[in-house]
Amino acid sequence: PVVQSYSGTSTSTGTVTTTAPSGIVDNDLVVFVASTDWAAVGTAAYTPPTGVTELFPYSRANDTGAGNSYQAWYKLASSEPGSYTVTLGSARLTGFVIMRINGQDTTTPIDGTAGTIVTSGEPVNPAFTTSVDNCLILHSVTWDESKGFTAAPSGDSGVGSVDVSGHDQWHYRNSQATAGAHAAGTWDISAATK
């Protein structure tokens, strides 16, 4: 599987419409990611585009103060529109990205997901085990406050990012030819994060 195109948009209103990545055709895997900066206590559910399946559940870092929320979905393309909208039930800084992937198994396009929430220190992608050969591995991270991005986990290649005035969302890819263990990876940013 290969990430073929990417699009991303940010907003301060909580409702984000993003242009579809270029070249989508039926049976492409389309991955959607939303994240939000919470300056204080609070949370609100995302309303994703229609017809998607949850890929990673709604997660909120530091729900007693400043932090981020994150959620992801996917679908197999079928006569897709030119844009997609995700809505948050609150006017907060929100980033929304879409990735178009092809070459995946169209029967079982997702092998699995894993995630961690870090409220201090560098963001970390957890170790996990793939169950099939030739996996595309997507690493996705979001953080609060204005920080500089220095480096992704070893072996990763960039896909894209959105910066929402101090709230960042980054996406990188890796691959694994043979099923088995995939090591944890640490993101290097300029300061501790939430």
SULRAUR-V299678 format. One record per backbone hydrogen bond with DSSP energy under -1.0 kcal/mol. NH is the residue of the N-H (numbers start at 0). CO is the residue of the C=O. Records with the same first field share a line. If there is no record, write none. Layout:
BEGIN
NH=CO + CO
END
This chain:
BEGIN
1=101
3=99
4=99
6=97
8=95
10=93
15=85
17=83
19=81
26=76
27=24
28=100
29=74
30=98
31=72
32=96
33=70
34=94
35=68
36=92
37=66
46=86
52=73
54=71
55=71
58=69
60=67
64=61
66=37
68=35
69=58
70=33
71=55
72=31
73=52
74=29
76=27
83=17
85=15
86=46
87=13
88=44
91=89
93=10
94=34
95=8
96=32
97=6
98=30
99=4
100=28
101=1
124=184
127=181
129=179
133=176
134=175
136=173
138=171
140=169
142=167
149=187
150=187
155=152
156=172
158=170
159=170
161=168
163=166
167=142
168=161
169=140
170=159
171=138
172=156
173=136
175=134
181=127
184=124
186=122
187=150
189=147
192=120
END
